[in-house]
Amino acid sequence: MADKIKLLVAFLLVVAGVAGFYYLHDSAAVLKLASVLAGLVLATGVAWTSEPGKRFFAFAKDSVAEAKRVVWPTRKETLQTTGVVILFTIIMALFLWAVDASLMMVVNKLMGRGE
């Protein structure tokens, strides 16, 4: 029950930050931005103390660690793969254009509109 209350308070802090943004509509942009950021920072702090928040932040930490273990392709591999995708896209576009044009020609012949 306490976790639900903490998450509700976190949500209300975000809402308060956004409400502050609109309340300060005549103020400088920095103050409006500070209002939203303060709401988000405070909400993050409150959410962090709840059990679901702790699980979420642990998941996020594990996700970052997992992303660091990924073997990313080299620049050469990326460019080659991109080239193959672009070439395939062009070939497929030409093929579909040819099929469309030939079907349109067949339909026009069948309808007696010979061009």
C-alpha positions in Angstrom: 0.0 0.0 0.0 2.9 2.4 0.8 4.4 1.8 -2.6 1.1 2.7 -4.3 1.0 6.0 -2.3 4.6 6.7 -3.2 3.9 6.2 -6.9 0.8 8.4 -6.6 2.9 11.1 -5.0 5.5 10.8 -7.7 2.7 11.1 -10.4 1.3 14.2 -8.6 4.8 15.8 -8.5 5.1 15.3 -12.3 1.6 16.9 -12.7 2.6 19.7 -10.4 5.7 20.4 -12.5 3.6 20.5 -15.7 1.0 22.7 -14.0 3.8 25.0 -12.9 4.9 25.2 -16.5 1.4 26.5 -17.5 1.0 28.6 -14.4 4.3 30.4 -15.2 3.2 31.1 -18.8 4.3 34.8 -18.6 7.6 34.0 -16.9 11.0 33.3 -18.5 11.4 30.0 -20.3 14.1 29.0 -17.9 11.6 29.2 -15.0 9.1 27.1 -16.9 11.7 24.5 -17.7 12.9 24.5 -14.1 9.4 23.8 -12.9 9.0 20.8 -15.1 12.5 19.5 -14.3 12.0 20.0 -10.5 8.8 18.0 -10.8 10.5 15.2 -12.7 13.5 15.1 -10.3 11.4 15.0 -7.2 9.1 12.4 -8.7 12.1 10.3 -9.7 13.4 10.6 -6.1 10.1 9.5 -4.6 9.6 6.7 -7.1 13.1 5.4 -6.4 12.1 4.7 -2.8 9.3 2.4 -3.8 9.7 -1.3 -4.6 8.5 -1.1 -8.2 10.8 2.0 -8.6 13.8 0.0 -7.2 13.0 -2.8 -9.6 12.7 -0.4 -12.5 16.0 1.3 -11.8 17.8 -2.1 -11.3 16.3 -3.1 -14.7 17.6 0.1 -16.3 21.0 -0.5 -14.8 21.1 -4.0 -16.1 20.0 -2.8 -19.5 22.9 -0.4 -19.8 25.3 -3.1 -18.7 23.9 -5.4 -21.4 24.1 -2.7 -24.0 27.8 -2.4 -23.2 28.4 -6.1 -23.9 26.8 -5.9 -27.3 29.3 -6.3 -30.1 28.4 -3.4 -32.4 29.2 -3.6 -36.1 32.2 -1.7 -37.5 31.7 1.3 -39.7 32.6 -0.7 -42.8 30.0 -3.4 -41.9 27.4 -0.8 -41.2 28.0 1.0 -44.6 28.0 -2.4 -46.4 24.7 -3.4 -44.8 23.2 0.0 -45.5 24.3 -0.3 -49.1 22.7 -3.7 -49.5 19.4 -2.4 -48.0 19.3 0.6 -50.3 20.1 -1.5 -53.4 17.5 -4.0 -52.5 14.9 -1.2 -52.0 15.7 0.2 -55.4 15.5 -3.2 -57.1 12.2 -4.0 -55.3 10.8 -0.5 -56.2 11.6 -1.1 -59.9 10.1 -4.6 -59.8 6.9 -3.4 -58.3 6.7 -0.5 -60.8 7.2 -3.0 -63.7 4.5 -5.3 -62.2 2.1 -2.4 -61.7 2.7 -1.0 -65.2 2.3 -4.4 -66.9 -1.0 -5.1 -64.9 -2.3 -1.6 -65.8 -1.5 -2.3 -69.5 -3.3 -5.7 -69.3 -6.3 -4.1 -67.7 -6.4 -1.3 -70.3 -6.2 -3.9 -73.1 -9.1 -5.9 -71.5 -11.2 -2.8 -71.1 -10.6 -1.8 -74.8 -8.7 1.4 -74.0 -5.6 0.3 -75.9 -2.9 2.8 -75.7 
